[in-house]
Structure formats: structure tokens, C-alpha cells
Amino acid sequence: MSSHNYTTPVSQLLTYGELYDYAFNNSTPYLEKFGLTAEHIPELIRMVGDDELHDSDEESLEVWAPIHAWRSLAELRNEAAIQPLISVIHKLPDHDFFIDELPHVLAQIGPAAIPALRDYLANPDYNASARYSAVDSLEVMATQHPEVRDECVSILTERLAYSDPESQILNSFIVYSLVKLKALEAVPAIEAAFAGDRINKHWCDDWDMIQVELGLKQPKKKLKDPDGIVALFEKKHQKRSKPQVSSGFGSAKTQQKSANKKKKKRK
């Protein structure tokens, strides 16, 4: 078992179990409880990508260990964790907790993650679903670190120039992030992307509605919920390929329970 491969105090995360009520902020509950320090980063990184733990029974304690590990890395705020965390994005496409929390982990570590996120976003080897995590991470980074907001907006805006099928879907997600960031400086690039058919209109509202959301026009109807569109894309993507058991929360019942608790946590 994986417990034989981890040393104290990292091994204690294997039996810590369920913890939905966690907020990313300046507190350090994991570090205080377990005495984790920078010397434990290699083991924590290994735990985040541990296939044996991700394949554990969804009701087990061990299945929570990778979640505790990446939260601990967020609290340590060490740049050494940035690249390893980003490198597992495409390995955990169906892990709801990872998709939800990675942007906050990286934002807590800091703006040093921006170059790696830019490179991941630009890598055509990853599909739009995987690269959406980089989009979301840049959005959260811009929100939590206003000093790098312009840099993040610039990176997202530049991607709108690409028009292959994967980029068209990705561009739809980028538009929503730019809208949420109220990035008026990106308006010319967004308009050009719509005019150049570089937006997948199945996932994104038309240009008129985007202008409404940015305050450039009076509303005529409500803009589609960005989270709903992302969920729709992921649902269609999962129909094309069998979801990974590594999510650790595989059953529909358990996923719904997890989602409900996460919604309460985020309020």
C-alpha cells in the first residue's frame, strides 16, 4: 500500500479522511496540524499524483490524501510545487476537487505560476478541457493578485487568435474568463474572434450578448451561466471517453453529494 511509501508526517494525510469545509486563505491549518515544512514538498507532490491513492475506494480515507496534499502545498507557498501540479492536470480530467481547487492552490503559491500556466495553455498536445484549467487558473490569479491582472488578461487575449477546432472551444472559455475579469481592453480581440469564426458558438453566447455582459450594450436577455456551459462541455467530453476512476468520487450519488457540500462550502 501507499502508506508504506510515505514518511511521517506526510503519511498522516493517508488517514485524515473527509474534509469538505476548507477555504483557501492565509491560514495554515495543515501545516499547524501536521508540522509540514518545505522538506516534505517532494513527498506531497508524489502524493498528489499517486495513482494508487486515486484508485482507492471512494469511501476510503486514502482517497482524500491527494486532496490534503495539494492543499498542504498551497499553504507552503513554495514555487517548487508549481510545475508538478500543472503537469498532472491532464491526468485528472474527471477529478472534480482537483479541477475546482487547482486555480486556488496556484494562486496561493503566487504569480510565479504564470509562465507555466501560459505554456500549458499554449500546448496543443492537451485538449480544450485540460487547458481550461489553465484559463481558470489565470482568471483566479488575476483576481487574487491584482498586480498581475494585466499580464493574465494579455495571455488569455493572445490565445483568441487561434482558430483550430480545439482552440475554438477553448476560446469560448477564455471569453467568459475575460468577461468575468471585466477586461474591456480585450474587446477588440473578442470581437475579432467572433468575426473570424474562432469561437465555438455551441459553447458561447453571441457577440451582442458578450457586449451586454461587459456593459457595452443594454441587455435584452440573460447571458448563459459560464459554469453551466463548462459543465455541459465536460458532460459531452465524458460521453466520448470513459471517466477515470481516479476521481475517487465515481458514483453519481457520491458526486452529487460532493457537489452539494462544495456548494455550501463556497457560499
Secondary structure as UniProt FT lines:
FT   HELIX           2..5
FT   TURN            8..9
FT   HELIX           10..15
FT   HELIX           29..34
FT   HELIX           38..40
FT   HELIX           41..48
FT   HELIX           51..54
FT   TURN            58..59
FT   HELIX           62..64
FT   HELIX           65..76
FT   HELIX           79..81
FT   HELIX           82..87
FT   HELIX           89..91
FT   TURN            93..94
FT   HELIX           96..109
FT   HELIX           111..113
FT   HELIX           114..122
FT   TURN            124..125
FT   HELIX           128..144
FT   HELIX           146..148
FT   HELIX           149..159
FT   TURN            160..161
FT   HELIX           165..180
FT   TURN            181..182
FT   HELIX           184..186
FT   HELIX           187..195
FT   TURN            196..197
FT   TURN            201..203
FT   HELIX           207..213
FT   TURN            214..215
FT   HELIX           226..240
FT   HELIX           245..247
FT   HELIX           252..266
//
